[in-house]
């Protein structure tokens, strides 16, 4: 795994943990949509899009 891939996987774990702790509501719903988009981008090996969606998910729950 390249350093970029490792960094992205670690970021996904961090965002998922924050998402799981977030209270239910519209912010969590928006974060979930971004996180799901990040998962799809990650499966397609599109790391730039993955990171963009993870950032959006983080912003949505903060």
Residue, then its C-alpha position, 0 to 999 in steps of 0.5 A: x500500500x502506498x503512503x497515500x493509500x495508508x493515509x486515506x484508509x486511516x482518515x476513513x477510520x477516523x471519520x467513521x469513528x466520529x460519525x458513529x459517535x455523532x448524535x442522530x439528526x440532519x448533520x449525521x444524515x449529510x455526513x452519511x451521504x458523504x461517507x458513502x460517496x467516499x467509500x465508492x470513490x475509495x473502491x474506485x481507487x480515486x483517492x482525491x475524491x475519497x479525501x474530498x468526501x471525507x472532508x465534507x463528512x467531517x465538516x457535516x458532523x462538526 
